[in-house]
């Protein structure tokens, strides 16, 4: 749920944008948003630090982090079914035109690994029927 955010000046908006996309480097974000041509590096760092303590900017940065997390979670919803469907489609095309789709398959595999659907090694240790039944539960 997005809360109502306070108004920022255009320079503050630029600072928030650059801070968010540069991985949290306030000094660089300040340089992008403000004229620093007559400032020393230490002064830029101090001013950037002050901006980070501004309650309006803090709210915007908090909301930006929430939005990034939501986007990240949405991207991770790549399911096992999605993966199998993509692989089946590639398999169909490969059979049809005898093409080499190894790069496409590798990309699907990597997406699946990122979503936790593939592992490089999978060991099953089974000491009898009881273990098999336990694994099926």
N, C-alpha and C positions, 0 to 999 in steps of 0.2 A: 504494500500500500504506500503510495507516494504522498508525503506530507507537503503542505504548502511551504514553499521555500521563499526566503526573503529576497528582495531585489538586490542585485549586485551592480556595481559600476561596470562599464565595458572592460576596463583594465582588470578588475577583479574576476570577471568572467573568463578573460583570457588566462589569467593566472591559474584559476581552477582547472580549466581545460588542459593546459600544458602540464600542470602538476599531476593530473590524472593520467595523461597519456605517456608521460616520461618516467613513470615508475616511482613517483614521489620525490623528485628532486626539486625542492622549493626554490633554491637559488636559481636554477636554470629556468624554472617557470616564471620567476620574477623578472629575469632578463628578457624573456619573451613578451611579457606584459607591459613593462615599464621602460622608459628611457634611462639607461644606466651609463650613458656615455661619459658622464662626469662623476661617476661614483667609484669608490674603491671596492674591491672584492669583499672585504669585511663588512662594509656598509650594506652591500647587496644582501649578504647572508643575514644580517640583523633585520633588515626590512622584510625579507622573505619570512623569517621566523615570526615577526610581528603579524604578518598576514595570516599565517597558520593559526594564530591565537584569536583571530577575529571570529566572533561567534557566528556571523553570517556565512563566512567562508567555511568554517567547521561544519555547519549544517549541510552545505553544498557538497563538501568532500565526503561526508558520511553517506549522503544519498547516492553519490557517484559510486562508492564502494558497494552499496546494496545493489545498484543496477548492474555493476560488473559481475557480482556474484550470481544474480539471476540469469544473466546471459550465459555465464559459464555452466551453471546447472542445466540450462536448457540444451546447450550443446552436448552435454554428457548423456543426454537421454537416448543416445544412439543404442538401440536395443539389439539383442541377439537376432531377432526376427529381421530387423533392418539389414544386418550384416549378411545373413543367409540369403535374403532376397537379392541383395547386390551381387553376391557371389554367384547365385543361380543365373542372374542375367548375363554376367560375364561368361559363365560357362556355356550358356546357350549361343552367344555370339561367337565364342571360340570354336564351338563344334560346327557352326554354320559356315564360317568363312576360313576356318583353320588358321586364324590369326594368333599372334602372340600377345597376350594380355597380361604378361607378368607384372608390368608396372602398375596397371590398374588393380590387379589382385593384391599387390604389395600395399597399395594405398588403403584398400579396404581392410586388409589385415592390421595395418597400423591404427586405423580408426577403431577397430575392434579391440585392439590392445589398450588403447587409451581409455576406452569405456570399460575395460576390465573383463572382456569376453575371451581373450586368448592369453595363454601363459606359455612361456618357452618350454618349460618342463612341467609335467604333471605326474606325480607319483601316486600310485595306488598300492597300498600295502594291505594285503588281505591274508588273514590268518584263519580263514574258514568261513563257513556259512553264516555264523553269527555276525562277523564283520560285514559281510555283504548286506545282511538284513539291517544292520545299524546304519549303513551308508544310504540305504533306500528310505529311511525314515525322514 
